[in-house]
Amino acid sequence: MDKEITREPILVTRPSMPPKEEFISEIDSIWKNAWLTNMGVKHNALMEALTERFQVKYTALFTNGHLALEMALQAMNLTGEVITTPYTFVSTTHAIVRSGLTPVFCDIDPDTYTIDVEKIEKLITPNTCAIVPVHVYGNICDADGIQKIADQYGLKVLYDAAHAFNETYNGINVAALGDASMFSFHATKVFNTIEGGAIATNHKKLFDTVSKIKNFGIEYGETVNEIGGNAKMNEFQAAMGICNLKHLDEEIRKREKVVQRYREHLENRPGIKLCPQPKNVKSNYAYFPVVFEAQTLGIDRNGISGILEKHGIYSRKYFYPITTDFDCYKHLYDSSETPIAKQIGNSILTLPLYADLPLETVDEICNIIVRAIK
Ligand SMILES: Cc1ncc(COP(=O)(O)O)c(C=O)c1O
């Protein structure tokens, strides 16, 4: 009979939270100001801090990353086809479709799981208007290759950088890549504002337009000149961000230790594939994805996840299914046209990772996996 599990379940993630007193002290002035939302003091302070960190000219804050993505697409005034990948959180595909655009799915690179630059050009048609690549798990896309194609064909580039907060690529903050980058500050992300998101850009017009669209299209007073919605970040979200930002570097250092421990256990094992750690990328250690090759291991990803669950350890099939296989898309797209995305989606698990995950728990998780594959 299975041994009874006595400890708390180990979840795949756990939000970073500042000390409670720090948050309470940060929100104190909100009562004095009686200003809860609509670009208040906290919102503006966080916007400034992030603009500096991102090393871009402009940062617009949103109530979540998804609406930031939709509103950036709207502000870019796009029509037609957008080249993207199905290997992402469904938000990316939804944002494109809900913006009245047609996603065209490109396969992914088998090592980084980001868009395969070699396969983009043959998908370009006279209707192509933009590329929306995704820095999955914080693996940075081949941004130089993407920009070259975009420049050649006159395409906009909007990065889904939801996973890539605080990362650098060739020494440059990823926020500065392309025409704009979207970040998610969801509770599960390396940096959170409970829910939240941002568009970082060096283009003033884009910043001005998304800033209006997130506030009903209001320019000022009685002037409304964009068909906007409501996606403003409120003061409590911003206060959480201000507090979390103070601890970010320490959180990332702790995450790095967890990732190193995983790598010590799982690297160089036949049938287990880990993401590369390129020298030109400073990582944020957002996720720890592992591909389990069933043919070599004699057990597949589902088997591993089931065994971990029996020990009260919850991994995540992320991203599974790929977006073209969801009910709302599968009648429109053939996921076998992106075979690498499909294959990775069928064999990947992200393992528990958060700053305070004890290293002994990482040992336990890896020991269970190693026993399962023998
Ligand atoms: C790749 C990706 N894109 C978009 C989003 C949407 O961000 P949010 O949850 O902040 O709306 C997320 C996160 O949830 C994500 O992981």
The ligand as an ORCA input file, in Angstrom:
! r2SCAN-3c Opt
* xyz 0 1
  C       2.625     33.171    -22.484
  C       1.523     33.940    -21.825
  N       0.839     34.861    -22.540
  C      -0.135     35.589    -21.992
  C      -0.496     35.450    -20.669
  C      -1.624     36.248    -20.120
  O      -1.244     37.037    -19.051
  P      -2.276     37.383    -17.850
  O      -2.536     36.136    -17.098
  O      -1.540     38.407    -17.047
  O      -3.498     37.940    -18.469
  C       0.202     34.517    -19.880
  C      -0.069     34.321    -18.443
  O      -0.963     33.994    -17.877
  C       1.211     33.730    -20.479
  O       1.861     32.798    -19.772
*
